[in-house]
Amino acid sequence: LPPCCRAKMALRLAVAVLVAAVAGLARAGIYPDDHWSYSTKLTNENFDAEVQKAVDSDKTLFVRWIASEG
C-alpha cells in the first residue's frame, strides 16, 4: 500500500481504538462501585458540619460538585 493509504488506515485504527476505550469507560462508570465506602455524600444539611469537622481536625477537605438530577 502507498504511504498515504497506510497513514489513513493507521488514523482510522487509532480513532476506532479511542472510541472503543471511551465507550468502555462510559459503560463502566466514572467511580468504582464501592466509592461511597471511602467518600462522603455532602448535602445542604451536612455540608457545614463536614467542613467544620475537617477544619477542626486540621485536615484537608476536597469538595467536588457534580451536576445531577437528585
N, C-alpha and C positions, 0 to 999 in steps of 0.2 A: 504494500500500500504506500502511496505517496505520503510524505511527512504531514501535509495539511490534513489528510484523512485520519492519520493516526492521532493528531492533536485533537481533532473534533471528537474522535471516539474516546480519547482519554478524558476530555472535558465532560462528555455525556456520562461516562462511568463515575467520575468524581461527583457530579450533580446527583446521580442516582443513589450513590452511597450516602451522601449528605441528607437527601430526602428520607431515605430509609432510617437513618440514625435519628433524625428529628421526629419522625413518626413513632419510632420505638420509645423515645423519651416521653412523648406526649401520651402514649398509651400507658406507660409505666407510672406516670405521675411525677410531680416535682419532688415530693417529700416521701421518705420511706413510710411504710405503714405504721411503724411504732414511734413516729416523731413526737407524739404527744406525751410519751413517757419521759422525755428529756426537754420538753419545752412547755411554756405556759400560754394558754389562750387568754389574751387580755381583752377585757370588755370595758364598757363605760363604768361598770360597777366596781371592778377590781383594779383598774389601771393605777390610780393614785397610790393605793396600798402596796402594790407590787413595786412601783418605782421607789416609794419610801423605804420599803424593806431592803432593796438593793443599795440604796444610799446609806442607810443605817449600818449595813454590813460591809460598807466600803468596797462594794463590788461594782463591776461594770454591767450595765444592762443594755442589751441590744434590742430595739423595738423595730419590727418590720410591719408596715401596713400593707395588707393585701386586699385588693378590691374583691368583694364577694357579695353574694345576694343575701347572706344571712349570717 
